[in-house]
Amino acid sequence: MFFKREKTIKIKIAYWLSRIFEPLLWVGLLGVAMIFSPYLDNYNRFFWAVELLIFLVGLPLLTLWLAFKKGKITDIDFTKKEERTPYLLVILFYWAMGMILTWGLGGPVVIIKILLLAVIVGLAVLVINFYYKISNHALGFVISCLLFNELYSWHYWWLLLFAPVIFWSRWVQKKHTWGQLVLGTGLAIVGWGIWRIF
């Protein structure tokens, strides 16, 4: 089953919180926020919405589902870090192709920028993964919230107050140590810094 059953109520709550704060879900919400931002005012929003969402989250989600179905991964959380490497390589390819396609078609700079940032951060996760396990939940949620606020002038800063909830849910399930959660958050802040520089 895609979502495995847990025994205690605390673990069940933590499990469903993890599903609510799935990294690709929040990256997808960031993509939707970007589509409705003023950065796409002079572009065909529908076309670029489809293009962005296919490469940013659509293909990665499809690949995750197929990998799970074929037994390439044991659970949706990639508890075994060795299972992360092939998946990371595939989604890096999707993000790079999306970025190149957007650039080749003269697409919005903001879409090129988000896909380039995804590649940079994804490469960092890939390298770290060879030596240590990083929390993609902390990374995905925090960087999505930071960039969402960049797009909308920090009107939604309060979303970051949910970060400790994610930390708790991942720690309670023994999916991550506090160090792995802090590392994921730290990489999110570095990614946000790169966004601001460029």
Order of alpha helices (4+ residues) and beta strands (2+ residues): alpha-alpha-alpha-alpha-alpha-alpha-alpha-alpha-alpha
